[in-house]
Amino acid sequence: MIIDTPEVQDINSFSRLEYLKEVYGMIWVLVPIFTPVLGITIGVLAIVWLEREISAGIQQRIGPEYAGPLGNSSSSSRWHKTTFQRESSSI
């Protein structure tokens, strides 16, 4: 028995739909796993950022982004300080 072309196309389109259903099923299995992980990661990043901001405010220190243009002068001054620092020995 020879199958007509429209019937073969119908069978192929049905198999594509079944494949997509399987893919969507796998994605929906992973969504409940990755959603809390993403939420916890963003929460930890926010807590660390807030903790650093609060501690910097308490210590009243100036961060590198405020010391000079784009913070480059602070970094370069630290580099010069450590590069040209004399070695001291306490004997």
C-alpha positions as CSV (number, residue, x, y, z in Angstrom):
1,M,0.0,0.0,0.0
2,I,1.3,3.4,-1.0
3,I,0.8,6.3,1.4
4,D,-0.2,9.6,-0.1
5,T,2.0,12.6,0.4
6,P,-0.5,14.6,2.4
7,E,-0.8,11.7,4.9
8,V,3.0,11.5,5.3
9,Q,3.1,15.3,5.9
10,D,0.4,14.9,8.6
11,I,2.4,12.1,10.3
12,N,5.6,14.2,10.2
13,S,3.9,17.3,11.6
14,F,2.4,15.2,14.4
15,S,5.8,13.8,15.3
16,R,7.3,17.3,15.4
17,L,4.5,18.4,17.8
18,E,5.3,15.4,20.0
19,Y,8.9,16.3,20.0
20,L,8.1,19.9,20.9
21,K,5.9,18.7,23.7
22,E,8.8,16.6,25.1
23,V,11.1,19.6,24.9
24,Y,8.6,21.9,26.6
25,G,8.1,19.2,29.3
26,M,11.8,19.1,30.0
27,I,12.0,22.9,30.1
28,W,9.1,23.0,32.6
29,V,10.9,20.4,34.8
30,L,14.0,22.7,34.9
31,V,12.2,26.0,35.6
32,P,11.2,25.2,39.2
33,I,14.8,24.1,39.8
34,F,16.5,27.2,38.4
35,T,14.0,29.8,39.6
36,P,15.0,29.5,43.3
37,V,18.7,29.1,42.4
38,L,18.5,32.4,40.5
39,G,16.5,34.1,43.2
40,I,19.0,33.0,45.9
41,T,22.0,34.1,43.8
42,I,20.5,37.6,43.2
43,G,19.6,37.8,46.8
44,V,23.1,37.0,48.0
45,L,24.6,39.5,45.5
46,A,22.2,42.2,46.8
47,I,23.0,41.4,50.5
48,V,26.8,41.5,49.8
49,W,26.4,44.8,48.0
50,L,24.3,46.3,50.8
51,E,26.8,45.1,53.4
52,R,29.7,46.7,51.6
53,E,27.7,50.0,51.1
54,I,26.7,50.1,54.8
55,S,30.2,49.3,56.1
56,A,31.7,51.9,53.7
57,G,29.2,54.5,55.1
58,I,30.0,53.6,58.7
59,Q,33.8,53.8,58.1
60,Q,33.3,57.1,56.1
61,R,35.9,56.1,53.5
62,I,36.1,57.2,49.9
63,G,35.9,54.4,47.3
64,P,38.1,54.2,44.2
65,E,35.2,55.4,42.0
66,Y,35.2,58.8,43.8
67,A,39.0,59.3,44.0
68,G,40.0,60.9,40.7
69,P,38.8,60.4,37.2
70,L,37.2,56.9,36.9
71,G,39.1,55.9,40.0
72,N,42.4,55.5,38.2
73,S,44.4,57.8,40.4
74,S,43.7,55.7,43.5
75,S,44.8,52.5,41.8
76,S,47.9,54.1,40.3
77,S,48.9,55.7,43.6
78,R,48.6,52.3,45.4
79,W,50.7,50.7,42.6
80,H,53.4,53.4,43.0
81,K,53.4,53.0,46.8
82,T,53.9,49.2,46.7
83,T,56.4,49.4,43.9
84,F,58.7,52.0,45.3
85,Q,58.4,51.1,49.0
86,R,61.6,50.4,50.7
87,E,62.3,47.1,52.3
88,S,62.7,47.4,56.0
89,S,64.2,44.9,58.2
90,S,64.0,44.9,62.0
91,I,67.0,43.1,63.4
